[in-house]
Amino acid sequence: MTLDTARQVANVNHRAQRLYEDGYHAVWVEEPYELDVTNEEGTTYRLNVLFDYCTCPYWMEHRQTRRCKHLLGWKRLMERQAQEKRLGVPERETVLETREVVEVAA
């Protein structure tokens, strides 16, 4: 692994831990395997956590060798959302009503 590759992997791992803080929101589509992860701008990626699949461009480019931040961070994101719900914290306003799932061309 080159130094540049190691830096890129470290960056993705760091960003995966910050999905919630960065305004991402996750919703189960077909629990417990598929969920949609949406960023603040409204871009939604479909994840299949059983087969480690994501529709984001990073995963599509690196799927043979690496996982994307969505696949690395979805559990923590869901845990943070559940924690806020248990504590009665109002849900953040999101653009989920107008979202479109990014589809991948086969």
C-alpha positions as CSV (number, residue, x, y, z in Angstrom):
1,M,0.0,0.0,0.0
2,T,1.4,3.4,-1.0
3,L,1.4,6.4,1.3
4,D,-1.3,8.1,-0.8
5,T,-3.5,5.0,-0.6
6,A,-3.0,4.8,3.2
7,R,-3.9,8.5,3.6
8,Q,-7.1,7.9,1.5
9,V,-8.1,4.9,3.5
10,A,-7.5,6.8,6.8
11,N,-9.6,9.8,5.5
12,V,-12.5,7.5,4.5
13,N,-12.4,5.8,7.9
14,H,-12.4,9.2,9.7
15,R,-15.3,10.5,7.5
16,A,-17.3,7.2,8.2
17,Q,-17.2,8.0,11.9
18,R,-18.6,11.5,11.3
19,L,-21.7,10.7,9.1
20,Y,-24.1,11.8,11.8
21,E,-22.2,15.0,12.7
22,D,-22.0,15.8,9.0
23,G,-25.8,15.8,8.6
24,Y,-26.4,12.3,7.2
25,H,-29.6,10.4,7.9
26,A,-30.3,6.7,7.4
27,V,-33.6,4.9,6.8
28,W,-34.2,1.2,6.5
29,V,-35.7,0.2,3.1
30,E,-35.7,-3.5,3.7
31,E,-34.6,-4.2,7.2
32,P,-32.1,-5.7,8.0
33,Y,-30.3,-5.7,4.7
34,E,-30.9,-2.5,2.8
35,L,-31.0,1.1,3.8
36,D,-30.8,4.6,2.3
37,V,-28.2,7.0,3.5
38,T,-28.9,10.7,2.7
39,N,-26.7,13.7,3.1
40,E,-27.7,17.3,3.9
41,E,-27.9,18.1,0.2
42,G,-30.4,15.3,-0.4
43,T,-28.2,12.9,-2.3
44,T,-29.2,9.4,-1.3
45,Y,-27.2,6.2,-1.7
46,R,-28.6,2.7,-1.3
47,L,-26.6,0.3,0.9
48,N,-26.9,-3.4,1.1
49,V,-25.2,-4.3,4.3
50,L,-25.4,-8.1,3.7
51,F,-23.4,-7.9,0.5
52,D,-21.3,-4.8,1.3
53,Y,-22.8,-2.9,-1.6
54,C,-23.3,0.9,-2.0
55,T,-24.4,3.0,-4.9
56,C,-21.9,5.9,-4.2
57,P,-19.3,6.8,-6.7
58,Y,-16.4,6.0,-4.3
59,W,-17.6,2.4,-3.8
60,M,-18.2,1.9,-7.5
61,E,-14.6,2.9,-8.2
62,H,-13.0,1.0,-5.4
63,R,-15.4,-1.9,-4.7
64,Q,-12.7,-4.5,-5.4
65,T,-10.4,-3.2,-2.8
66,R,-12.1,-0.9,-0.3
67,R,-15.3,0.0,1.5
68,C,-16.9,3.4,1.3
69,K,-17.6,5.7,4.3
70,H,-21.3,4.7,4.1
71,L,-20.6,1.0,4.5
72,L,-18.1,1.7,7.2
73,G,-20.2,4.2,9.2
74,W,-23.9,3.1,8.8
75,K,-24.1,1.3,12.2
76,R,-22.8,4.3,14.1
77,L,-25.1,6.6,12.2
78,M,-28.2,4.4,13.0
79,E,-27.1,4.1,16.7
80,R,-26.8,7.9,17.0
81,Q,-30.2,8.4,15.4
82,A,-31.7,5.8,17.8
83,Q,-30.0,7.4,20.8
84,E,-31.5,10.8,19.9
85,K,-34.9,9.3,19.5
86,R,-34.7,7.6,22.9
87,L,-33.7,10.9,24.5
88,G,-36.6,12.7,22.9
89,V,-34.4,15.0,20.8
90,P,-36.4,16.4,17.9
91,E,-35.5,15.0,14.5
92,R,-33.3,17.2,12.4
93,E,-35.0,18.7,9.3
94,T,-34.0,16.8,6.3
95,V,-34.7,16.8,2.6
96,L,-35.8,13.2,2.7
97,E,-39.3,14.0,1.2
98,T,-37.8,15.1,-2.1
99,R,-34.9,12.7,-2.2
100,E,-33.9,10.5,-5.2
101,V,-31.9,7.4,-4.8
102,V,-28.8,7.3,-6.9
103,E,-29.1,4.3,-9.2
104,V,-26.2,2.4,-10.6
105,A,-26.0,1.5,-14.2
106,A,-25.3,-2.2,-14.6
